[in-house]
Each structure stands twice: as structure tokens, then as C-alpha cells.
Amino acid sequence: MSKAKKRKQDKSSSDNKNEKVIAQNRKARHNYQVLDTLECGIALVGSEVKSLRQGSLSLDEAHGRVEGNEVWLVGADIPEYKFANALNHQPRRRRKLLLHRREIKKFADQAFERGLTLVPLKMYFKRGRAKLLLGICRGKKLFDKRESMKKRDMQRDMDRAMRR
């Protein structure tokens, strides 16, 4: 194995060590078909970061909204940090997502023209900074959900048969 390949493997394994998942939106993969994803930063206040470090976050009803030249996370619930007292935050406030202009333009155009939705898939800490994996998604119909469940069950049965 060449040194460059070994360095790449070492680097990718160290990146995973630096990621700590806070929360995942499992319903999103069931209710939506994810077409594209983008990692973005999020503007938070101190008490929100401390609350996230405790692992308390709900992305169930959250979605992204493009307004002008900015993208906002709406509906995410970060509970109050109980030791912050007077400097606490509002749990369901809108939070600004940090993206480059070209990324905002690309995502906003796709979401607006094709009737797609911006859905947060997971939030995690990467090198000490809170990151959000945002996906451009199309809503699934009931028959699409049934089809994906059938495929998953068939794959599980095949895996069981292969293990025997």
C-alpha cells in the first residue's frame, strides 16, 4: 500500500473521531427521498451550545427556509440549559445557517423551482463546532414508503440467508 493511500485512510479515520453526533432525524429518511446533502454551520448562543453538548435536541419538526440571501433553521427544539439562569435562550427560535453564497443560490433555486424541501438530517460536533447536515428532499408518497420497506425486508432476509 502506498504512503498516500495510508495517509488518506488515517485522515478519514481521524475525522470520524472528531465527529460527535448530537441528534439524527430518522423520520426524514422515511418520509422524504433525499436528493442531495450539504454540511453547514449554525449560529448559536452559548447556552444552546452547552445544551447541545448534553445531547438534548429535537429535529422532528424542523425544516430549512430560504429568505432573501439567508437560510434559516425553523422549528428545531434545543431545550434551555438549566444552569444559564438569566442568559438562557428561547428553545424554538429561528437559527441562521452558515453557507456560502453559491451554496445558498444552488439550494434555494432547487428548492424553489422544483418544489423541494430543505430538511435537517443530523446535527453533530466536528472539531468542536456545531454542524448541520441539510438535505434537499422530495416527499414520499405512501406507495413509495411501502416499496422501500419491502426492499429493506428483502435485503434483511437475504443477509440472514447468507449468514447461514
Secondary structure as UniProt FT lines:
FT   HELIX           3..17
FT   STRAND          19..24
FT   HELIX           26..31
FT   STRAND          32..42
FT   HELIX           46..53
FT   TURN            54..55
FT   TURN            60..61
FT   STRAND          63..67
FT   TURN            68..69
FT   STRAND          70..74
FT   TURN            82..83
FT   HELIX           85..87
FT   TURN            91..92
FT   STRAND          95..98
FT   HELIX           101..113
FT   TURN            114..115
FT   STRAND          117..126
FT   TURN            127..128
FT   STRAND          129..139
FT   HELIX           142..163
//
